[in-house]
Amino acid sequence: MKLSRARAIALVGSALVLPQCAKSNALRIGSKNFSENITVAEIYAGALENAQFKVERHLNLGSTQIAMAAILRGDIQLYPEYTGTALIDVLHMAPIRDPKLLYDTVKREYEKRFGLTILDPSPGSDSQGLAVTRAVAQKYNVRTLSQCARAASQLRLAAVPEFVARADALPGLQKFYGGFAFRSVRTFDIGLQYDALAHGDADVATAFTTDARIAADDLYVLQDDRKFWPAYNVVPVIRIDVLNTQRSNISGTLNRLTDQLTDVALRRLNVEVDIKKRDPSEVASEFIY
């Protein structure tokens, strides 16, 4: 769906890896290759620098598989991940709808399989969703997915192509919630579904819940009231051997950021980087202070 999210399922061992490089005493922080992940990595890096850590940035590495290969090799020691991505794309486990059970499962399995652990999860979750304008929400009284399922025959859906076919998208919604028989379904390239909504050519659009356009266009994300989609809470993934050194206050430094990384905060960060085209390091610095 969201190509920049890089959720393609593949074996970690088959991923491309970073070239071997001389290791320094600095904490090596990486990121995947999309703006939200880069910005969050910059927030981690800036906060740790403020705590007097020496930091090296290895950002924009590539997909989940590449970031995982890099941290397993020790080329990086820390990077931002999403709990749902870790569960489904890395561990290849079935979706878990309870966010706490999902988090606990990922933490346990990462420690057992990889020698990695995850720190406290943020409230912000870059999960799938459906978005509407405020006017549509009021006109059709749709604020939850259950309400949308019942009202769908009156609504036009603008979707990215994969949404109409994937089991964890429209077919899954129809099976799980019932309904969701939209008046019409049109597919658009990623990002253009929001234009259809803005121009009045659709009533509902597929979304990821921290997308910049949600904030920029003042859209309303329908509440997943029956918890169909798993959470994708942001978490720092870190090597256990790093935490077992004299760097024990890494956890405290990063965990203090956790409550601040809400859906609203992540959308605002994404607006600054994706819409206003600002540098992620500058946006991250402002966020920290």
Backbone hydrogen bonds in HBPLUS format (Angstrom, degrees):
<---DONOR---> <-ACCEPTOR-->    atom                        ^
c    i                          cat <-CA-CA->   ^        H-A-AA   ^      H-
h    n   atom  resd res      DA  || num        DHA   H-A  angle D-A-AA Bond
n    s   type  num  typ     dist DA aas  dist angle  dist       angle   num
A0005-ARG N   A0002-LYS O   2.74 MM   3  5.38 152.1  1.82 121.3 130.8     1
A0006-ALA N   A0003-LEU O   2.96 MM   3  5.50 156.1  2.02 115.7 122.7     2
A0014-SER N   A0011-LEU O   3.07 MM   3  5.46 149.6  2.16 108.4 117.2     3
A0015-ALA N   A0012-VAL O   3.07 MM   3  5.40 165.7  2.09 114.6 119.2     4
A0027-LEU N   A0054-LYS O   2.85 MM  27  6.20 167.2  1.87 154.0 150.0     5
A0056-GLU N   A0027-LEU O   2.91 MM  29  5.96 165.1  1.93 143.0 143.0     6
A0077-GLN N   A0028-ARG O   2.74 MM  49  5.34 173.8  1.74 150.1 150.0     7
A0029-ILE N   A0056-GLU O   2.87 MM  27  6.12 168.7  1.88 177.8 174.0     8
A0058-HIS N   A0029-ILE O   2.70 MM  29  5.84 156.1  1.75 168.7 165.9     9
A0030-GLY N   A0078-LEU O   2.83 MM  48  6.18 167.7  1.84 166.8 170.3    10
A0061-LEU N   A0031-SER O   3.06 MM  30  6.05 158.9  2.10 142.5 145.2    11
A0033-ASN N   A0062-GLY O   3.00 MM  29  4.57 126.2  2.30 133.8 132.3    12
A0038-ILE N   A0034-PHE O   3.06 MM   4  6.24 159.1  2.10 154.8 161.2    13
A0039-THR N   A0035-SER O   2.86 MM   4  6.02 163.3  1.89 155.9 160.1    14
A0040-VAL N   A0036-GLU O   2.96 MM   4  6.20 163.1  1.99 153.1 157.3    15
A0041-ALA N   A0037-ASN O   2.98 MM   4  6.14 156.9  2.03 143.5 150.3    16
A0042-GLU N   A0038-ILE O   2.94 MM   4  6.23 148.3  2.04 145.2 154.3    17
A0043-ILE N   A0039-THR O   2.95 MM   4  6.30 144.6  2.07 143.6 153.8    18
A0043-ILE N   A0040-VAL O   3.07 MM   3  4.92 117.5  2.47  90.9 106.6    19
A0044-TYR N   A0040-VAL O   2.93 MM   4  6.31 159.0  1.97 153.2 158.2    20
A0045-ALA N   A0041-ALA O   2.88 MM   4  6.12 164.6  1.90 149.1 153.6    21
A0046-GLY N   A0042-GLU O   2.83 MM   4  5.97 165.8  1.85 149.5 153.3    22
A0047-ALA N   A0043-ILE O   2.97 MM   4  6.07 164.6  2.00 150.9 155.2    23
A0048-LEU N   A0044-TYR O   3.00 MM   4  6.19 158.6  2.05 151.9 157.7    24
A0049-GLU N   A0045-ALA O   2.91 MM   4  6.14 152.2  1.99 148.1 156.3    25
A0050-ASN N   A0046-GLY O   2.95 MM   4  6.20 152.9  2.03 145.6 152.9    26
A0051-ALA N   A0047-ALA O   3.13 MM   4  6.40 128.7  2.40 131.9 145.3    27
A0051-ALA N   A0048-LEU O   3.04 MM   3  4.88 129.5  2.30  90.3 104.5    28
A0053-PHE N   A0048-LEU O   2.92 MM   5  5.42 160.6  1.96 147.8 146.4    29
A0052-GLN N   A0049-GLU O   2.93 MM   3  5.00 151.0  2.01 111.4 112.7    30
A0067-ALA N   A0063-SER O   3.02 MM   4  6.34 163.3  2.04 155.3 159.8    31
A0068-MET N   A0064-THR O   2.88 MM   4  6.08 161.8  1.91 154.9 160.1    32
A0069-ALA N   A0065-GLN O   2.93 MM   4  6.09 159.9  1.97 144.6 150.5    33
A0070-ALA N   A0066-ILE O   2.96 MM   4  6.12 154.1  2.03 145.8 152.9    34
A0071-ILE N   A0067-ALA O   3.02 MM   4  6.31 156.1  2.08 148.7 154.3    35
A0072-LEU N   A0068-MET O   2.95 MM   4  6.10 156.7  2.00 152.2 158.8    36
A0073-ARG N   A0069-ALA O   3.06 MM   4  6.17 147.1  2.18 141.9 150.0    37
A0074-GLY N   A0070-ALA O   3.12 MM   4  6.19 122.7  2.46 132.0 146.3    38
A0075-ASP N   A0070-ALA O   2.92 MM   5  5.13 129.4  2.18 160.8 160.2    39
A0076-ILE N   A0070-ALA O   3.35 MM   6  5.74 154.0  2.42 114.9 114.6    40
A0239-ARG N   A0077-GLN O   3.14 MM 162  5.59 151.9  2.22 150.1 152.0    41
A0079-TYR N   A0237-VAL O   3.02 MM 158  5.48 148.0  2.13 146.0 155.3    42
A0237-VAL N   A0079-TYR O   2.88 MM 158  5.48 175.1  1.88 160.2 161.9    43
A0081-GLU N   A0235-VAL O   2.81 MM 154  5.34 165.0  1.83 159.3 164.5    44
A0235-VAL N   A0081-GLU O   2.83 MM 154  5.34 159.7  1.87 145.8 148.9    45
A0086-ALA N   A0082-TYR O   2.90 MM   4  6.16 163.3  1.93 162.6 167.8    46
A0083-THR N   A0233-ASN O   2.93 MM 150  5.40 153.0  2.00 141.6 148.9    47
A0087-LEU N   A0083-THR O   2.97 MM   4  6.20 158.8  2.02 150.2 155.5    48
A0088-ILE N   A0084-GLY O   2.96 MM   4  6.02 175.0  1.96 153.0 154.6    49
A0089-ASP N   A0085-THR O   2.82 MM   4  5.19 139.2  1.99 132.7 145.8    50
A0090-VAL N   A0085-THR O   3.29 MM   5  6.75 137.9  2.48 151.7 158.3    51
A0091-LEU N   A0086-ALA O   2.93 MM   5  6.20 156.0  1.99 155.7 163.2    52
A0093-MET N   A0087-LEU O   3.00 MM   6  5.70 172.6  2.01 148.4 149.8    53
A0102-LEU N   A0098-ASP O   2.86 MM   4  6.02 159.0  1.90 159.2 166.2    54
A0103-TYR N   A0099-PRO O   2.92 MM   4  6.10 163.1  1.95 144.9 149.2    55
A0104-ASP N   A0100-LYS O   2.86 MM   4  6.07 172.0  1.86 156.0 158.2    56
A0105-THR N   A0101-LEU O   2.90 MM   4  5.97 154.1  1.97 145.2 152.3    57
A0106-VAL N   A0102-LEU O   2.99 MM   4  6.26 164.7  2.02 155.1 158.6    58
A0107-LYS N   A0103-TYR O   2.93 MM   4  6.14 169.5  1.94 159.4 162.4    59
A0108-ARG N   A0104-ASP O   2.99 MM   4  6.10 165.9  2.01 145.8 150.0    60
A0109-GLU N   A0105-THR O   2.95 MM   4  6.07 170.1  1.96 153.8 156.8    61
A0110-TYR N   A0106-VAL O   2.83 MM   4  5.86 160.2  1.86 153.2 158.7    62
A0111-GLU N   A0107-LYS O   3.10 MM   4  6.20 158.2  2.15 145.3 151.0    63
A0112-LYS N   A0108-ARG O   2.99 MM   4  6.18 155.3  2.06 146.3 153.6    64
A0113-ARG N   A0109-GLU O   2.80 MM   4  5.75 167.2  1.82 150.4 154.4    65
A0114-PHE N   A0110-TYR O   2.96 MM   4  5.25 150.1  2.05 129.2 138.8    66
A0116-LEU N   A0110-TYR O   3.27 MM   6  5.26 169.0  2.29 127.1 124.0    67
A0240-ILE N   A0115-GLY O   3.04 MM 125  5.77 174.2  2.04 144.5 145.3    68
A0117-THR N   A0238-ILE O   2.89 MM 121  5.59 155.7  1.95 158.2 166.3    69
A0238-ILE N   A0117-THR O   2.95 MM 121  5.59 166.9  1.97 162.3 166.2    70
A0119-LEU N   A0236-PRO O   3.06 MM 117  5.53 153.7  2.13 149.9 158.2    71
A0122-SER N   A0234-VAL O   2.90 MM 112  5.33 157.3  1.95 154.7 161.9    72
A0124-GLY N   A0261-LEU O   2.74 MM 137  5.50 137.6  1.92 151.2 145.8    73
A0234-VAL N   A0124-GLY O   3.26 MM 110  6.38 145.0  2.39 162.1 164.9    74
A0126-ASP N   A0232-TYR O   3.09 MM 106  5.20 144.0  2.22 134.6 123.8    75
A0209-THR N   A0127-SER O   2.81 MM  82  5.48 158.3  1.85 153.8 161.4    76
A0129-GLY N   A0207-ALA O   2.86 MM  78  5.02 130.3  2.11 151.5 142.6    77
A0207-ALA N   A0129-GLY O   2.89 MM  78  5.02 145.1  2.01 145.5 138.8    78
A0222-LEU N   A0130-LEU O   2.89 MM  92  5.77 163.1  1.91 166.8 172.5    79
A0131-ALA N   A0205-ALA O   2.82 MM  74  5.28 167.1  1.83 157.6 161.9    80
A0205-ALA N   A0131-ALA O   2.92 MM  74  5.28 156.3  1.98 151.3 158.2    81
A0132-VAL N   A0220-TYR O   2.90 MM  88  5.31 156.7  1.95 147.0 153.8    82
A0220-TYR N   A0132-VAL O   2.76 MM  88  5.31 174.7  1.76 168.1 169.8    83
A0137-ALA N   A0133-THR O   3.03 MM   4  6.31 164.8  2.06 154.1 158.4    84
A0138-GLN N   A0134-ARG O   3.06 MM   4  6.29 153.9  2.13 146.0 152.1    85
A0139-LYS N   A0135-ALA O   2.87 MM   4  6.02 167.5  1.88 151.9 155.9    86
A0140-TYR N   A0136-VAL O   3.01 MM   4  5.95 173.7  2.02 154.6 155.9    87
A0141-ASN N   A0137-ALA O   3.00 MM   4  5.32 111.1  2.49 124.6 137.5    88
A0142-VAL N   A0137-ALA O   3.07 MM   5  4.79 141.4  2.22 124.0 134.7    89
A0223-GLN N   A0143-ARG O   2.98 MM  80  6.27 169.4  1.99 138.9 135.4    90
A0148-CYS N   A0144-THR O   3.03 MM   4  6.30 155.3  2.09 143.7 151.1    91
A0145-LEU N   A0223-GLN O   2.83 MM  78  5.97 149.0  1.93 162.5 154.2    92
A0149-ALA N   A0145-LEU O   2.81 MM   4  5.97 153.8  1.88 148.5 155.1    93
A0150-ARG N   A0146-SER O   3.28 MM   4  6.57 150.5  2.38 141.8 148.0    94
A0151-ALA N   A0147-GLN O   3.01 MM   4  6.23 148.4  2.12 145.4 154.7    95
A0152-ALA N   A0148-CYS O   2.90 MM   4  5.59 114.9  2.33 147.1 158.6    96
A0180-PHE N   A0149-ALA O   3.14 MM  31  4.29 166.8  2.16 112.2 115.8    97
A0154-GLN N   A0151-ALA O   2.94 MM   3  5.84 166.0  1.96 132.0 136.5    98
A0155-LEU N   A0152-ALA O   2.89 MM   3  4.96 160.2  1.93 111.0 117.7    99
A0183-ARG N   A0152-ALA O   3.06 MM  31  6.50 128.8  2.34 154.6 140.1   100
A0183-ARG N   A0155-LEU O   2.86 MM  28  5.35 135.8  2.06 146.8 155.9   101
A0203-ASP N   A0156-ARG O   2.86 MM  47  5.15 160.2  1.90 135.2 142.1   102
A0204-VAL N   A0156-ARG O   3.04 MM  48  6.24 153.6  2.11 163.0 161.2   103
A0157-LEU N   A0184-SER O   2.85 MM  27  6.15 172.1  1.86 158.0 156.7   104
A0186-ARG N   A0157-LEU O   2.96 MM  29  6.32 167.2  1.98 166.1 168.7   105
A0158-ALA N   A0204-VAL O   2.79 MM  46  6.13 159.2  1.84 156.2 163.1   106
A0206-THR N   A0158-ALA O   3.07 MM  48  6.59 149.7  2.17 161.6 167.1   107
A0159-ALA N   A0186-ARG O   2.87 MM  27  6.18 169.0  1.89 161.5 165.3   108
A0188-PHE N   A0159-ALA O   2.77 MM  29  6.05 144.6  1.90 151.5 161.4   109
A0163-PHE N   A0160-VAL O   2.97 MM   3  5.67 145.0  2.10 123.9 133.6   110
A0164-VAL N   A0161-PRO O   3.39 MM   3  6.14 150.8  2.49 117.2 122.0   111
A0165-ALA N   A0162-GLU O   3.13 MM   3  5.52 156.4  2.19 111.2 118.4   112
A0166-ARG N   A0162-GLU O   3.04 MM   4  5.97 164.4  2.06 170.9 172.4   113
A0170-LEU N   A0163-PHE O   2.97 MM   7  5.86 158.9  2.01 157.3 164.2   114
A0169-ALA N   A0166-ARG O   3.04 MM   3  5.22 152.0  2.12 115.9 115.7   115
A0172-GLY N   A0169-ALA O   3.07 MM   3  5.34 115.9  2.49 105.8 121.3   116
A0173-LEU N   A0169-ALA O   2.86 MM   4  6.11 157.5  1.92 159.8 167.5   117
A0174-GLN N   A0170-LEU O   2.95 MM   4  6.16 165.2  1.97 160.7 163.5   118
A0175-LYS N   A0171-PRO O   3.11 MM   4  6.30 151.1  2.20 140.8 148.2   119
A0176-PHE N   A0172-GLY O   2.80 MM   4  5.88 161.5  1.84 152.9 158.5   120
A0177-TYR N   A0173-LEU O   2.80 MM   4  5.57 162.7  1.82 148.7 154.3   121
A0178-GLY N   A0174-GLN O   3.01 MM   4  4.73 128.6  2.28 108.7 122.7   122
A0192-LEU N   A0189-ASP O   2.95 MM   3  5.58 146.1  2.07 134.2 145.0   123
A0194-TYR N   A0191-GLY O   3.27 MM   3  5.82 145.3  2.40 108.5 116.0   124
A0195-ASP N   A0192-LEU O   3.09 MM   3  4.98 120.4  2.46  92.1 107.0   125
A0196-ALA N   A0192-LEU O   3.09 MM   4  6.48 154.3  2.16 149.8 155.7   126
A0197-LEU N   A0193-GLN O   3.22 MM   4  6.50 150.0  2.32 137.8 145.1   127
A0198-ALA N   A0194-TYR O   2.90 MM   4  6.17 160.1  1.94 148.8 154.4   128
A0199-HIS N   A0195-ASP O   2.85 MM   4  6.02 149.2  1.95 151.2 158.8   129
A0201-ASP N   A0196-ALA O   2.81 MM   5  4.89 140.3  1.97 159.5 159.4   130
A0200-GLY N   A0197-LEU O   3.24 MM   3  5.30 161.1  2.28 103.7 109.1   131
A0211-ASP N   A0208-PHE O   2.94 MM   3  5.52 165.6  1.96 131.3 131.2   132
A0214-ILE N   A0211-ASP O   3.26 MM   3  5.70 146.1  2.38 107.7 116.2   133
A0215-ALA N   A0212-ALA O   3.12 MM   3  5.63 121.9  2.48 110.7 122.2   134
A0216-ALA N   A0212-ALA O   2.93 MM   4  6.14 173.6  1.93 157.4 159.6   135
A0217-ASP N   A0213-ARG O   2.86 MM   4  5.54 157.2  1.91 137.8 142.5   136
A0219-LEU N   A0214-ILE O   2.87 MM   5  4.90 162.7  1.90 146.1 151.3   137
A0218-ASP N   A0215-ALA O   3.23 MM   3  4.96 156.5  2.28  98.0 105.0   138
A0225-ASP N   A0223-GLN O   2.92 MM   2  5.34 127.8  2.19 106.4  90.7   139
A0227-LYS N   A0224-ASP O   3.05 MM   3  5.28 162.9  2.08 112.2 117.1   140
A0242-VAL N   A0239-ARG O   3.12 MM   3  5.42 138.8  2.30 102.5 113.5   141
A0243-LEU N   A0239-ARG O   3.40 MM   4  6.88 155.8  2.46 146.1 151.6   142
A0244-ASN N   A0240-ILE O   2.98 MM   4  6.22 135.3  2.18 146.5 159.7   143
A0245-THR N   A0242-VAL O   3.21 MM   3  5.49 165.6  2.23 109.7 113.4   144
A0250-ILE N   A0247-ARG O   3.04 MM   3  5.84 159.9  2.08 128.8 130.2   145
A0253-THR N   A0249-ASN O   3.06 MM   4  6.18 161.9  2.09 145.6 150.4   146
A0254-LEU N   A0250-ILE O   2.97 MM   4  6.20 168.6  1.99 161.6 163.5   147
A0255-ASN N   A0251-SER O   2.77 MM   4  5.78 160.4  1.81 155.3 162.0   148
A0256-ARG N   A0252-GLY O   3.17 MM   4  6.16 141.0  2.33 138.6 146.1   149
A0257-LEU N   A0254-LEU O   2.99 MM   3  5.39 150.8  2.08 108.9 117.9   150
A0258-THR N   A0255-ASN O   3.13 MM   3  5.16 147.0  2.24 101.2 110.8   151
A0260-GLN N   A0257-LEU O   2.98 MM   3  5.55 139.8  2.15 116.0 127.7   152
A0261-LEU N   A0258-THR O   3.12 MM   3  5.68 150.9  2.21 116.0 123.3   153
A0266-LEU N   A0262-THR O   2.93 MM   4  6.12 164.8  1.95 153.5 157.5   154
A0267-ARG N   A0263-ASP O   2.92 MM   4  6.14 157.2  1.97 152.2 158.5   155
A0268-ARG N   A0264-VAL O   3.02 MM   4  6.27 157.8  2.07 148.6 154.5   156
A0269-LEU N   A0265-ALA O   2.92 MM   4  6.21 157.9  1.97 151.4 157.6   157
A0270-ASN N   A0266-LEU O   2.91 MM   4  6.09 157.3  1.96 146.0 152.4   158
A0271-VAL N   A0267-ARG O   2.85 MM   4  6.14 144.1  1.98 145.9 156.0   159
A0272-GLU N   A0268-ARG O   3.13 MM   4  6.41 160.4  2.17 148.1 152.0   160
A0273-VAL N   A0269-LEU O   3.12 MM   4  6.45 154.2  2.19 147.8 154.7   161
A0274-ASP N   A0270-ASN O   2.64 MM   4  5.44 157.3  1.69 148.6 156.0   162
A0275-ILE N   A0271-VAL O   2.96 MM   4  4.92 140.8  2.12 119.4 131.6   163
A0276-LYS N   A0271-VAL O   2.93 MM   5  6.34 159.7  1.97 164.0 169.7   164
A0278-ARG N   A0272-GLU O   3.00 MM   6  5.80 164.0  2.03 145.9 148.4   165
A0282-GLU N   A0279-ASP O   3.08 MM   3  5.42 124.8  2.40 107.7 120.9   166
A0283-VAL N   A0279-ASP O   3.10 MM   4  6.41 162.4  2.13 157.7 163.1   167
A0284-ALA N   A0280-PRO O   2.82 MM   4  5.93 159.3  1.87 148.7 154.8   168
A0285-SER N   A0281-SER O   3.00 MM   4  6.09 154.6  2.07 137.9 144.7   169
A0286-GLU N   A0282-GLU O   3.14 MM   4  6.40 157.8  2.20 147.2 152.0   170
A0287-PHE N   A0283-VAL O   3.06 MM   4  6.30 151.8  2.14 144.6 152.7   171
A0288-ILE N   A0284-ALA O   2.98 MM   4  6.27 158.2  2.03 155.4 160.0   172
A0289-TYR N   A0285-SER O   3.22 MM   4  6.45 155.2  2.28 145.7 151.6   173
